[in-house]
Structures are given as C-alpha cells and as structure tokens.
Amino acid sequence: MSQTMSQKLARDSLGNAGTFEGGVYVTKNGVAELFIQTAAEIQAELKELEQERYINALFKLLAMQAKMEITDGKGMAPEVVLGKLRAARN
C-alpha cells in the first residue's frame, strides 16, 4: 500500500526506520517527485521479476522443443491430441 505526503511531512515522519512501513510518494506542489520503498519491498519485487524471467525462459525452451519435434515429424494432429485428452479424462 502506498500513501502520498509532502516533503516536509516525509522529512518529519520518515526519519525513524522503525515507523516506516513502505510505499510512500513524496510530492512537491502536489506532484509526485519521489517514491520510497523498504528494502524488503524492493527484494520482493526483484524476486518476482526473476521468477517472471525464469517462466518466460521456460516457455521459450518449450516452444523451441515443440518446433524441433514438429520438424522431426513427431507432431500430432489436433484430432489425435483431443482424443488423448478426452481419453485421459475418463
């Protein structure tokens, strides 16, 4: 959760790390100038970004593998795949 506060209020309030819980927009004349986060929030964002990159890399590998299988004649017709899926449900 983020909140908005003036620079003066930020100086007065954010000086104590024990009371800061993260996500603050610091404004000047009503315009956001700065966003302050805790280290834990940044680490969580970086971990999520790393997981997204890992998932994207896996999708790319799967797509490459699928293309290789099709090129090698190991692909299946859509009707065959649907038949196998229906059989697996029963």
Secondary structure as UniProt FT lines:
FT   STRAND          3..6
FT   HELIX           7..13
FT   TURN            14..15
FT   TURN            17..19
FT   STRAND          24..28
FT   TURN            29..30
FT   STRAND          31..36
FT   HELIX           39..71
FT   TURN            72..73
FT   HELIX           78..89
//
